[in-house]
Amino acid sequence: MDDERLWLVERTYTDKGLVSLVYATTDGEYSVQRQRSMNMLRQGAGVTAATEADPESLNPVEDDETRDRYADEATRMAEKHDPDATV
């Protein structure tokens, strides 16, 4: 099975020096969370507009409001950015 493309929908900075990134499908049905260190990001490992993930590793988005928000943001990102663009 081919990997699924997901788009950046949420970025949260923690007090532990981490950045929590949430990527979601354009329908908002599925998401995946990734964590990056602030140091890693400062050294040039930027955050991309999209990522690829194995469909079996995706988490269903249960909340209707969150699903709608993720769908809107993922669609907006897909329309405005190349998948590999740093955002």
C-alpha positions in Angstrom: 0.0 0.0 0.0 1.3 3.5 -0.9 2.1 6.1 1.7 -0.5 8.7 2.4 0.3 12.4 2.0 -0.6 14.6 5.0 -0.4 18.4 5.3 0.7 20.5 8.3 -2.3 21.6 10.3 -1.0 22.4 13.7 2.3 23.5 15.3 2.7 23.7 19.1 5.8 24.7 21.0 6.4 23.0 24.3 8.2 24.2 27.4 10.6 21.2 27.0 12.2 22.6 23.8 10.1 20.6 21.5 7.8 21.4 18.6 4.8 19.2 18.2 3.6 19.0 14.6 0.3 17.6 13.5 -0.2 16.6 9.8 -3.6 15.6 8.5 -5.3 14.3 5.4 -7.2 16.9 3.3 -10.5 15.4 4.4 -9.4 15.8 8.1 -10.2 12.1 8.8 -6.7 11.1 9.7 -3.7 12.7 11.4 -0.2 11.9 12.6 1.8 13.7 15.2 5.6 14.3 14.9 7.9 15.9 17.4 11.0 17.9 16.6 13.5 19.5 18.8 14.0 23.3 18.6 17.7 22.7 18.2 17.2 20.5 15.2 15.0 23.1 13.6 17.5 25.8 14.2 20.2 23.7 12.5 18.3 23.7 9.3 16.0 20.7 9.6 12.9 22.7 8.6 9.3 21.9 8.9 7.8 20.9 5.5 4.3 21.6 4.3 3.6 17.9 3.9 4.8 14.6 5.0 4.2 11.0 3.9 3.1 8.3 6.3 2.1 4.6 6.2 -1.7 4.5 6.2 -1.6 2.0 9.1 0.2 4.5 11.3 -2.5 7.2 11.0 -4.8 8.1 13.8 -8.4 8.7 13.2 -9.7 12.2 14.1 -12.7 11.6 16.3 -13.9 15.1 17.1 -16.1 16.7 14.4 -14.9 20.2 15.1 -11.2 19.2 15.0 -11.8 17.1 11.8 -13.4 20.1 10.1 -10.5 22.4 11.2 -7.9 19.9 10.0 -9.7 19.5 6.6 -9.8 23.3 6.1 -6.1 23.8 7.0 -4.8 20.8 5.2 -6.7 21.8 2.0 -5.4 25.4 2.4 -1.8 24.1 2.8 -2.1 21.8 -0.2 -3.4 24.7 -2.4 -0.7 27.1 -1.4 2.5 25.1 -0.9 4.5 22.4 -2.6 4.8 19.3 -0.3 8.5 19.9 0.3 8.3 23.6 0.9 9.6 24.8 4.3 6.9 26.5 6.3 
